[in-house]
């Protein structure tokens, strides 16, 4: 269920209804032991991916672009440690996690009454090995992250902080914003022993076209499928 808003012949906002999101009680307020960091409190929530959600202040991080390298490093370490110590799966199909992490700021009320917060999503760019500190790294999502917004809304709803029909303004590390909203409560995996209470979320945002390009592959190209080197990939 997608909707677009147009002004003067241009799309200025798109709203999509995402897959059901949830945050189970047993996945909240976990204490995870992370090498060099010690014990870190985390939550795990699903919004299309299994997110480890961490209050940035708990690990001394400020969610600003200049802290990007440290945010990615610490985030990947916490995510991997959480996956090792508290693995999760989806109640309807085989999808293991956690597989991504979101740092979040303290929530606040906007003048219009909407709940708001800032976040930074950390994604993997290699396989972390605890005996190789050079692999303790990741990369950041520049957007407010749609699935991350849904996961955090599910967490806020589970904590009684975000109501059905209430707007949630989610800001990325570079200041871009999505507006999320919980449309209704649902049951994920209904009729099974693994069923969990969840929510049906929507996310609104805007994007811009930055280029038109044509990609070709010459028959004599020695790298028709591309290549990787050990820098960030």
Beta strands, then each sheet from edge to edge (+ up, - down):
strand 1: 2-7
strand 2: 10-17
strand 3: 21-22
strand 4: 30-34
strand 5: 38-46
strand 6: 50-55
strand 7: 88-89
strand 8: 96-97
strand 9: 100-104
strand 10: 108-109
strand 11: 115-123
strand 12: 139-140
strand 13: 167-171
strand 14: 177-188
strand 15: 196-205
sheet 1: 1+ 2- 15+ 3-
sheet 2: 1+ 2- 15+ 14- 13+ 11+ 9- 6- 5+ 4-
sheet 3: 1+ 2- 15+ 14- 13+ 11+ 10-
sheet 4: 1+ 2- 15+ 14- 13+ 11+ 12-
sheet 5: 7+ 8-
end
